[in-house]
Amino acid sequence: MNRIQMAVLAIGMAWGTADGGERRISLREYRDRMEAGWLGQMIGVAWAAPTEFKWKDQIIPSDQVPSWRPEIVNQAFHQDDLYVEMTFLATLERCGLMPPIREAGIDFANSEYRLWCANQAGRENLRKGIAPPDSGHPQFNRCPNDIDYQIEADYSGLIAPGLPQAAVDLGEVFGRLMNYGDGVNAGQFVGAMYAEAFFERDVRRIVQRALRAIPAQSHYAEMVRDMLTWHAEEPSNWEATWARCQKKWREDPEYQKGSNGGIDCRINGAYVLMGLLYGGGRLEDTIVISMRCGQDSDCNPSSAAGVLMTALGLSAFPPGWREAVERSRKFSFTAYDFDGLLNACESLARQFVGKYGGRIEPAADGGEVWVIPDVPPRPSPLRRSWEPEPPLNVRFTPEEMKRITQIPETDPVAQARRLFPGWEVRNCGTDMQPGLRYKWGGKDKVLVTHPLNRTTACSLHRQVAVPPQGGRLILEVANDPKGDFELRVDIAGEEVRRELIASDGKVAWRTIEVDLARWAGREVEIELANQPNGWASEAAYWAAIRIEPAQ
């Protein structure tokens, strides 16, 4: 018997299920497995991060799997897979268990990290005043089935040992901020797997029990049943099961309903299960198999490794894999360091045990035993993103909007004021998603504008008091590689410069300088025009707009 198998056997001996449908776990065991679950997530996402979306609809070659070094785990402190779900933990700590969804929405709207896909769309809706659950509704969110809540739901099982109903209920609060239908089911299922992993060592049993937490008629539940069936038919050939997943969940039009391509929760959820079912209870194999399936190949092994290690506990980590964690280091955009995270989870878990009918008893060794009722979860109602129920048409109140301090990324007027104080955007069109780009063309925090129509430029205006000694207007600007535009600079109503901003199919930043000596000592209006030129990908990208003193 190897070390992992011995650890699994020891776990099985430590767990107990009493008559009357109760399950028991000591506080020490809960802390051990909860910490192992967080570490599994961290290792999975940090190890696989270099592969993310580099292999789409193909298996990653084995020689392209990154090498693991224990210190890599600390790269997880900057991963959205971790810090986004800590926003939800902070809301629970602030508002109590099962907070009002509008409070959850305000906290998420005020988050400052970069987001993508359904997360980004949902947060933009919240910042514009669309209250949840409409923020995740398909009428307002074009990617409701994306993977987002699936990769952020780990917390919901780690604070609810043996309580899959809590994972379902938390999904109705936090998952619906950005997702809908299967996008929410995905997170509820992942959270339920964590909840079950505190008491079930067999991976198939974890999956089967968690399956009860989501609507049986949903596509996501059908995918889970497929994976269980295909694994039983091909128990030692994950590549064959990958091919079956590809044929049904990527190529069959019936199962692409509501899909946003390779970021869809159903195919990526299959890859989470691929690692769990074929990993043989071994951390390294679980991560590598889930990673090699491709697509969102860092998020998927993160979830798989987190569930597995919640079941196995700290003693099952290979030597040296967890000791390198910098426990006092804070996760980006949060108040949590590693030990603070564990303490917050324990505090919340105590409350959830009581809320869902459990109790805490003294143990013979002076510690605690948590007694948890083994109650089947009640799934959320079946919702399909391609046949959605009508939205509620709910908006934040003016008082709630005052509490949302972050502005929409897709509001070029507000973003111009933020990035370039004093400058005002006029006549900005909606093509090419104008607004903020956190990173573009090697620059951070770039403003994107687009002409209003074929004849009307988008322009930036500012009243400038030119110093008596003169000065210089300095611009850093680029065109989109697929198009070009004319830059026009007007000062005091006079056109002083017109220039084609173009490049040969690549990003090429231009630094433009305009001498302001003619207007020394005067207050003048400066206009920078993103002029249409052929009406093909004519966005302008502004990295810098500044006035400098004369040299």
C-alpha positions as CSV (number, residue, x, y, z in Angstrom):
1,M,0.0,0.0,0.0
2,N,1.5,3.4,-1.0
3,R,1.4,6.6,1.2
4,I,-1.6,8.1,-0.6
5,Q,-3.6,4.9,-0.2
6,M,-2.7,4.8,3.5
7,A,-3.8,8.4,3.9
8,V,-7.1,7.6,2.3
9,L,-7.6,4.6,4.6
10,A,-6.7,6.7,7.6
11,I,-9.3,9.3,6.6
12,G,-11.9,6.6,6.2
13,M,-11.2,5.4,9.7
14,A,-11.4,8.9,11.1
15,W,-14.7,9.7,9.6
16,G,-18.0,8.5,11.2
17,T,-21.6,8.5,10.1
18,A,-24.0,8.0,13.0
19,D,-27.4,6.4,12.9
20,G,-30.2,8.9,12.3
21,G,-28.5,10.5,9.3
22,E,-25.8,12.5,11.1
23,R,-22.2,12.9,10.1
24,R,-19.4,13.9,12.5
25,I,-16.1,15.7,12.0
26,S,-13.7,17.1,14.6
27,L,-12.7,20.7,14.4
28,R,-9.1,19.5,13.9
29,E,-10.1,17.4,10.9
30,Y,-12.2,20.2,9.4
31,R,-9.3,22.7,9.6
32,D,-7.0,20.1,8.1
33,R,-9.2,19.4,5.1
34,M,-10.3,23.0,4.6
35,E,-6.6,24.1,4.5
36,A,-5.8,21.2,2.1
37,G,-8.7,22.3,-0.2
38,W,-7.3,25.9,-0.5
39,L,-3.8,24.6,-1.1
40,G,-5.0,22.2,-3.8
41,Q,-6.7,25.2,-5.5
42,M,-3.5,27.3,-5.3
43,I,-1.2,24.6,-6.5
44,G,-3.5,23.6,-9.4
45,V,-3.9,27.2,-10.8
46,A,-0.3,28.3,-10.2
47,W,1.2,25.2,-11.8
48,A,-1.0,25.3,-14.9
49,A,-1.2,29.0,-15.4
50,P,1.3,29.1,-18.3
51,T,-1.0,26.8,-20.3
52,E,-4.2,28.8,-20.0
53,F,-6.2,28.9,-23.3
54,K,-3.0,28.1,-25.3
55,W,-4.5,24.7,-26.4
56,K,-8.1,24.9,-27.6
57,D,-9.9,21.8,-28.7
58,Q,-6.7,19.7,-28.5
59,I,-4.9,17.8,-25.8
60,I,-1.8,19.5,-24.5
61,P,1.3,17.4,-25.4
62,S,2.9,15.8,-22.4
63,D,6.2,17.6,-23.1
64,Q,4.5,20.9,-22.9
65,V,3.4,20.4,-19.3
66,P,5.3,23.0,-17.1
67,S,7.6,21.7,-14.5
68,W,6.5,22.0,-10.9
69,R,8.5,23.7,-8.2
70,P,7.1,24.2,-4.7
71,E,7.7,28.0,-4.7
72,I,5.3,28.3,-7.7
73,V,2.4,28.0,-5.3
74,N,2.9,31.6,-4.2
75,Q,2.0,32.8,-7.7
76,A,-1.6,31.9,-6.7
77,F,-1.8,35.0,-4.5
78,H,-2.3,37.0,-7.7
79,Q,-4.8,34.7,-9.4
80,D,-8.4,35.7,-9.9
81,D,-9.4,32.0,-9.3
82,L,-8.7,32.8,-5.6
83,Y,-9.2,36.5,-4.9
84,V,-12.6,36.8,-6.5
85,E,-14.2,34.2,-4.2
86,M,-12.7,36.0,-1.3
87,T,-14.8,39.0,-2.2
88,F,-17.8,36.7,-1.5
89,L,-16.3,35.6,1.8
90,A,-15.8,39.3,2.8
91,T,-19.5,39.9,2.0
92,L,-20.5,37.0,4.2
93,E,-18.4,38.3,7.0
94,R,-19.9,41.8,6.6
95,C,-23.5,40.9,6.1
96,G,-23.9,37.5,7.8
97,L,-25.0,34.2,6.3
98,M,-27.1,34.4,3.1
99,P,-26.8,38.2,2.6
100,P,-29.3,40.1,0.4
101,I,-28.3,39.6,-3.2
102,R,-28.2,43.4,-3.7
103,E,-25.6,43.7,-1.0
104,A,-23.5,41.0,-2.7
105,G,-23.9,42.9,-5.9
106,I,-22.7,46.2,-4.4
107,D,-19.6,44.6,-3.0
108,F,-18.9,42.9,-6.3
109,A,-19.5,46.1,-8.2
110,N,-16.9,47.8,-6.0
111,S,-14.2,45.2,-6.6
112,E,-11.1,46.7,-8.3
113,Y,-9.5,43.7,-10.0
114,R,-9.6,43.0,-13.7
115,L,-12.2,40.6,-14.9
116,W,-13.2,38.7,-18.0
117,C,-16.2,37.0,-19.6
118,A,-19.4,36.7,-17.5
119,N,-17.7,38.2,-14.5
120,Q,-16.8,41.4,-16.4
121,A,-20.2,41.6,-18.0
122,G,-22.0,41.1,-14.7
123,R,-19.9,43.6,-12.9
124,E,-20.4,46.2,-15.7
125,N,-24.2,45.7,-15.4
126,L,-24.0,46.2,-11.7
127,R,-22.0,49.4,-12.1
128,K,-24.5,50.7,-14.6
129,G,-27.3,50.1,-12.1
130,I,-28.7,46.8,-13.3
131,A,-29.3,45.0,-10.0
132,P,-29.0,41.3,-9.4
133,P,-30.2,38.8,-10.4
134,D,-30.7,40.7,-13.7
135,S,-26.9,41.4,-13.9
136,G,-26.4,37.7,-14.9
137,H,-29.6,37.4,-17.0
138,P,-29.1,36.5,-20.7
139,Q,-30.9,39.7,-21.7
140,F,-28.2,41.8,-20.2
141,N,-25.2,39.4,-20.1
142,R,-24.1,37.8,-23.3
143,C,-22.1,35.0,-21.6
144,P,-24.3,33.6,-18.8
145,N,-23.0,30.0,-19.3
146,D,-19.3,30.9,-19.0
147,I,-17.1,29.3,-16.4
148,D,-16.9,32.2,-14.0
149,Y,-18.9,31.1,-11.0
150,Q,-17.6,27.5,-11.5
151,I,-14.1,28.7,-10.7
152,E,-15.2,30.9,-7.8
153,A,-17.5,28.5,-5.9
154,D,-14.9,26.5,-4.1
155,Y,-15.4,28.7,-1.0
156,S,-19.1,27.7,-0.8
157,G,-18.2,24.1,0.0
158,L,-15.2,24.8,2.1
159,I,-17.3,26.8,4.6
160,A,-20.1,24.2,4.6
161,P,-18.7,20.8,5.4
162,G,-21.3,18.1,4.6
163,L,-23.9,20.8,3.7
164,P,-24.4,20.8,0.0
165,Q,-27.6,22.8,0.4
166,A,-25.5,25.7,1.6
167,A,-23.6,25.6,-1.7
168,V,-26.9,25.6,-3.6
169,D,-28.2,28.6,-1.6
170,L,-24.9,30.5,-1.9
171,G,-25.0,30.0,-5.7
172,E,-28.4,31.8,-5.7
173,V,-26.8,34.8,-4.0
174,F,-23.3,35.0,-5.6
175,G,-23.6,32.9,-8.7
176,R,-26.4,35.0,-10.1
177,L,-24.4,38.2,-10.0
178,M,-22.7,37.1,-13.2
179,N,-24.2,33.8,-14.4
180,Y,-27.5,32.1,-15.2
181,G,-28.8,28.6,-15.7
182,D,-25.9,26.1,-16.2
183,G,-23.4,28.9,-15.3
184,V,-24.9,28.9,-11.8
185,N,-25.4,25.1,-11.7
186,A,-21.7,24.7,-12.4
187,G,-20.7,26.5,-9.3
188,Q,-23.4,24.9,-7.1
189,F,-22.1,21.5,-8.3
190,V,-18.4,22.4,-7.5
191,G,-19.4,23.7,-4.1
192,A,-21.4,20.6,-3.4
193,M,-18.4,18.4,-4.3
194,Y,-16.3,20.3,-1.7
195,A,-19.0,19.9,0.9
196,E,-19.2,16.1,0.3
197,A,-15.4,15.7,0.2
198,F,-15.2,16.3,3.9
199,F,-17.0,13.0,4.4
200,E,-16.5,10.9,1.3
201,R,-13.2,9.6,0.2
202,D,-14.3,7.9,-3.1
203,V,-14.2,10.4,-6.0
204,R,-17.1,8.8,-7.9
205,R,-19.2,9.0,-4.7
206,I,-18.3,12.6,-4.3
207,V,-19.4,13.3,-7.8
208,Q,-22.6,11.3,-7.5
209,R,-23.6,12.9,-4.3
210,A,-22.9,16.4,-5.6
211,L,-25.0,15.7,-8.7
212,R,-28.0,15.8,-6.4
213,A,-27.5,19.6,-5.9
214,I,-28.3,20.6,-9.5
215,P,-31.4,20.2,-11.7
216,A,-31.4,16.7,-13.2
217,Q,-32.7,18.0,-16.5
218,S,-30.0,20.6,-16.9
219,H,-27.2,20.2,-19.5
220,Y,-24.7,20.4,-16.8
221,A,-26.2,17.4,-15.0
222,E,-26.2,15.5,-18.3
223,M,-22.5,16.3,-18.7
224,V,-21.8,15.0,-15.2
225,R,-23.7,11.7,-15.9
226,D,-21.8,11.4,-19.2
227,M,-18.5,11.6,-17.4
228,L,-19.5,9.0,-14.9
229,T,-20.6,6.7,-17.6
230,W,-17.7,7.2,-19.9
231,H,-15.2,6.8,-17.1
232,A,-16.9,3.5,-16.2
233,E,-16.7,2.3,-19.8
234,E,-13.1,3.5,-20.3
235,P,-11.6,3.6,-16.8
236,S,-8.0,3.7,-17.9
237,N,-8.1,5.8,-21.1
238,W,-8.9,9.5,-20.4
239,E,-7.9,10.5,-23.9
240,A,-10.8,8.4,-25.3
241,T,-13.2,10.1,-22.9
242,W,-11.7,13.5,-23.9
243,A,-12.6,12.6,-27.5
244,R,-16.2,11.7,-26.6
245,C,-16.5,15.0,-24.7
246,Q,-15.2,16.9,-27.8
247,K,-17.7,15.2,-30.1
248,K,-20.7,15.9,-27.9
249,W,-19.9,19.0,-25.8
250,R,-18.0,20.9,-28.4
251,E,-19.2,19.8,-31.8
252,D,-22.9,18.8,-31.4
253,P,-25.0,21.9,-32.0
254,E,-27.6,20.8,-29.6
255,Y,-25.1,21.1,-26.8
256,Q,-23.7,24.4,-27.9
257,K,-26.9,26.2,-27.0
258,G,-26.0,29.2,-24.8
259,S,-22.3,28.5,-25.3
260,N,-19.7,31.1,-25.6
261,G,-17.2,28.7,-27.0
262,G,-14.2,27.2,-25.1
263,I,-15.0,29.2,-22.0
264,D,-18.3,27.4,-21.5
265,C,-18.8,25.9,-18.1
266,R,-20.0,22.5,-19.4
267,I,-16.9,21.5,-21.4
268,N,-14.6,22.9,-18.7
269,G,-16.6,21.2,-16.0
270,A,-16.0,18.0,-17.9
271,Y,-12.3,18.6,-17.7
272,V,-12.5,19.1,-13.9
273,L,-14.1,15.7,-13.7
274,M,-11.6,14.2,-16.1
275,G,-8.8,15.0,-13.6
276,L,-10.8,13.8,-10.6
277,L,-12.0,10.6,-12.1
278,Y,-8.8,9.6,-13.9
279,G,-6.3,11.0,-11.4
280,G,-6.4,7.9,-9.2
281,G,-6.5,9.9,-6.0
282,R,-3.0,11.3,-6.8
283,L,-2.6,15.1,-6.7
284,E,0.0,15.3,-9.5
285,D,-2.0,13.1,-11.9
286,T,-5.2,14.8,-11.2
287,I,-3.7,18.2,-12.0
288,V,-1.8,17.1,-15.1
289,I,-4.8,15.3,-16.7
290,S,-7.2,18.2,-16.0
291,M,-4.6,20.6,-17.4
292,R,-3.8,18.6,-20.5
293,C,-7.5,18.7,-21.5
294,G,-6.9,22.3,-22.6
295,Q,-9.2,25.3,-22.8
296,D,-9.3,27.0,-19.4
297,S,-6.5,24.7,-18.3
298,D,-5.5,26.4,-15.1
299,C,-8.9,26.9,-13.6
300,N,-10.0,23.3,-14.2
301,P,-7.0,21.6,-12.4
302,S,-7.5,24.2,-9.6
303,S,-11.0,23.0,-8.9
304,A,-10.1,19.3,-9.3
305,A,-7.1,19.6,-7.0
306,G,-9.1,21.5,-4.4
307,V,-11.8,18.9,-4.2
308,L,-9.3,16.0,-4.1
309,M,-7.2,17.5,-1.4
310,T,-10.3,18.4,0.7
311,A,-11.0,14.6,0.7
312,L,-7.4,13.6,1.4
313,G,-6.2,16.2,3.8
314,L,-2.8,17.8,4.4
315,S,-0.9,14.5,5.0
316,A,-1.5,13.5,1.4
317,F,0.5,16.2,-0.1
318,P,3.8,15.1,-1.6
319,P,6.7,16.1,0.6
320,G,7.7,19.7,0.1
321,W,4.6,20.7,-1.9
322,R,2.9,22.9,0.7
323,E,5.7,24.1,2.9
324,A,6.7,26.9,0.6
325,V,3.5,28.8,1.1
326,E,4.1,32.4,2.3
327,R,1.4,32.3,5.0
328,S,1.6,36.0,5.9
329,R,1.3,37.2,2.3
330,K,-2.0,38.7,1.3
331,F,-4.0,37.6,-1.7
332,S,-4.3,40.4,-4.2
333,F,-7.2,42.9,-3.7
334,T,-8.2,41.3,-0.3
335,A,-7.5,41.7,3.4
336,Y,-6.8,38.0,3.7
337,D,-3.4,36.4,4.2
338,F,-3.4,32.6,4.2
339,D,-3.9,32.1,7.9
340,G,-6.5,34.9,8.0
341,L,-8.3,33.1,5.2
342,L,-8.4,29.8,7.2
343,N,-9.7,31.6,10.3
344,A,-12.4,33.4,8.4
345,C,-13.6,30.1,6.8
346,E,-13.7,28.4,10.2
347,S,-15.8,31.2,11.7
348,L,-18.2,31.1,8.8
349,A,-18.4,27.3,8.8
350,R,-19.4,27.3,12.5
351,Q,-22.3,29.5,11.6
352,F,-23.3,27.4,8.7
353,V,-23.3,24.2,10.7
354,G,-25.8,25.8,13.1
355,K,-27.9,27.4,10.4
356,Y,-28.4,24.1,8.6
357,G,-29.5,22.1,11.7
358,G,-26.1,20.9,13.0
359,R,-24.5,21.3,16.4
360,I,-21.1,21.5,18.0
361,E,-20.3,19.2,20.8
362,P,-17.3,18.8,23.1
363,A,-14.9,16.0,22.3
364,A,-13.3,13.6,24.7
365,D,-9.9,15.1,24.0
366,G,-11.0,18.6,24.9
367,G,-11.6,19.7,21.4
368,E,-14.8,19.9,19.4
369,V,-16.9,17.6,17.2
370,W,-19.3,19.1,14.6
371,V,-22.4,17.0,14.1
372,I,-23.9,17.7,10.7
373,P,-27.3,16.3,9.4
374,D,-26.9,14.3,6.2
375,V,-29.8,15.9,4.2
376,P,-30.2,15.6,0.4
377,P,-30.0,19.1,-1.2
378,R,-32.9,20.7,-3.0
379,P,-31.7,22.0,-6.4
380,S,-32.5,25.5,-7.7
381,P,-35.3,25.6,-10.4
382,L,-34.3,24.6,-13.9
383,R,-33.2,27.6,-15.9
384,R,-31.9,27.5,-19.5
385,S,-30.0,30.5,-20.8
386,W,-31.3,29.9,-24.4
387,E,-34.9,29.8,-23.0
388,P,-34.7,32.2,-20.1
389,E,-37.5,33.3,-17.9
390,P,-38.3,37.0,-18.2
391,P,-35.9,39.3,-16.3
392,L,-37.1,41.0,-13.2
393,N,-36.2,44.5,-14.6
394,V,-34.7,45.5,-11.2
395,R,-32.4,48.5,-10.8
396,F,-30.4,49.8,-7.9
397,T,-31.9,52.7,-6.1
398,P,-30.2,56.1,-6.2
399,E,-29.1,55.5,-2.6
400,E,-27.5,52.2,-3.6
401,M,-25.8,53.7,-6.6
402,K,-24.1,56.2,-4.3
403,R,-22.5,53.3,-2.6
404,I,-21.0,52.0,-5.9
405,T,-17.8,53.8,-6.2
406,Q,-16.3,52.1,-9.3
407,I,-17.3,53.3,-12.8
408,P,-18.1,51.0,-15.7
409,E,-15.2,50.0,-17.8
410,T,-17.3,50.5,-20.9
411,D,-18.1,54.2,-20.2
412,P,-15.5,56.1,-22.2
413,V,-16.6,59.5,-20.8
414,A,-16.2,58.4,-17.2
415,Q,-13.0,56.5,-17.9
416,A,-11.5,59.5,-19.7
417,R,-12.1,61.7,-16.6
418,R,-10.5,59.1,-14.5
419,L,-7.4,58.4,-16.7
420,F,-6.9,61.9,-18.0
421,P,-8.3,64.4,-15.4
422,G,-9.8,67.5,-17.1
423,W,-10.4,65.9,-20.5
424,E,-14.0,65.3,-21.7
425,V,-15.0,62.8,-24.4
426,R,-17.7,63.8,-26.9
427,N,-19.5,61.9,-29.6
428,C,-18.0,58.5,-28.9
429,G,-19.6,55.6,-30.8
430,T,-20.2,52.2,-29.5
431,D,-18.3,50.1,-32.0
432,M,-15.2,48.2,-30.8
433,Q,-16.2,48.4,-27.1
434,P,-14.8,51.8,-26.2
435,G,-13.7,52.5,-22.6
436,L,-10.9,51.1,-20.4
437,R,-8.4,48.4,-21.4
438,Y,-6.5,47.3,-18.3
439,K,-3.7,46.2,-20.6
440,W,-3.3,46.8,-24.4
441,G,-0.3,46.8,-26.6
442,G,2.2,46.6,-23.7
443,K,0.6,49.6,-21.9
444,D,-1.4,49.7,-18.7
445,K,-4.8,51.4,-18.5
446,V,-5.5,52.5,-22.0
447,L,-8.5,54.6,-23.1
448,V,-10.3,53.4,-26.3
449,T,-12.5,55.7,-28.3
450,H,-14.3,55.3,-31.6
451,P,-15.9,57.8,-34.1
452,L,-19.7,58.3,-33.6
453,N,-20.4,57.5,-37.3
454,R,-18.7,57.7,-40.7
455,T,-18.6,61.5,-40.7
456,T,-18.5,62.5,-37.0
457,A,-15.2,62.2,-35.0
458,C,-15.0,61.2,-31.4
459,S,-13.1,63.9,-29.6
460,L,-11.4,64.7,-26.3
461,H,-11.6,68.4,-25.1
462,R,-10.0,70.4,-22.4
463,Q,-9.6,74.0,-21.4
464,V,-5.8,74.5,-20.8
465,A,-4.1,77.4,-19.2
466,V,-0.8,77.5,-21.1
467,P,2.1,78.6,-18.9
468,P,3.7,82.0,-19.7
469,Q,6.9,80.2,-20.8
470,G,4.9,77.9,-23.1
471,G,4.7,74.1,-23.0
472,R,4.2,70.9,-24.9
473,L,1.2,68.7,-25.6
474,I,2.4,65.1,-25.5
475,L,0.2,62.2,-26.7
476,E,0.9,58.5,-26.8
477,V,-1.6,57.0,-29.2
478,A,-2.1,53.9,-31.4
479,N,-4.5,52.6,-34.0
480,D,-6.1,49.1,-34.0
481,P,-3.9,46.7,-36.0
482,K,-7.0,45.9,-38.2
483,G,-7.5,49.6,-39.2
484,D,-6.4,53.2,-38.9
485,F,-7.7,56.7,-38.2
486,E,-6.8,60.3,-38.6
487,L,-5.7,62.2,-35.6
488,R,-6.6,65.9,-35.7
489,V,-5.4,68.4,-33.1
490,D,-7.2,71.7,-32.8
491,I,-6.1,74.5,-30.5
492,A,-8.3,77.6,-30.0
493,G,-10.5,76.5,-32.9
494,E,-7.6,76.2,-35.3
495,E,-6.4,72.9,-36.8
496,V,-2.7,72.7,-36.0
497,R,-2.0,69.0,-36.8
498,R,-3.5,66.2,-38.8
499,E,-1.9,62.8,-39.1
500,L,-2.8,59.3,-40.2
501,I,-2.3,56.9,-37.3
502,A,-1.6,53.6,-39.0
503,S,0.5,50.5,-38.7
504,D,1.2,47.3,-40.7
505,G,-1.1,44.9,-38.9
506,K,0.6,45.3,-35.5
507,V,0.5,47.5,-32.5
508,A,2.7,50.5,-32.9
509,W,2.6,53.4,-30.4
510,R,3.2,56.9,-31.7
511,T,4.4,59.8,-29.5
512,I,3.0,63.0,-30.8
513,E,4.3,66.4,-29.6
514,V,2.7,69.8,-30.2
515,D,4.6,73.0,-29.2
516,L,2.3,75.4,-27.3
517,A,4.6,78.4,-27.5
518,R,2.1,80.3,-29.7
519,W,-0.5,80.2,-26.9
520,A,1.9,81.0,-24.0
521,G,0.0,82.7,-21.2
522,R,-3.4,82.1,-22.7
523,E,-6.3,79.8,-21.8
524,V,-7.3,77.8,-24.8
525,E,-9.5,74.8,-25.7
526,I,-7.6,71.8,-27.1
527,E,-9.5,69.2,-29.1
528,L,-8.1,65.8,-30.0
529,A,-10.1,64.1,-32.7
530,N,-10.4,60.4,-33.5
531,Q,-11.4,61.1,-37.1
532,P,-13.1,58.4,-39.2
533,N,-11.1,57.3,-42.2
534,G,-12.7,54.6,-44.3
535,W,-14.9,53.1,-41.5
536,A,-12.9,50.0,-40.7
537,S,-11.7,49.3,-37.2
538,E,-11.1,53.0,-36.5
539,A,-10.7,52.9,-32.7
540,A,-8.1,55.1,-31.2
541,Y,-6.0,53.9,-28.2
542,W,-4.8,56.6,-25.8
543,A,-2.0,55.7,-23.4
544,A,-1.0,59.2,-22.4
545,I,-2.3,62.8,-22.7
546,R,-0.3,65.4,-20.8
547,I,0.9,69.0,-20.8
548,E,4.5,69.5,-20.0
549,P,6.4,72.7,-19.3
550,A,8.7,74.1,-22.1
551,Q,12.2,72.7,-21.9
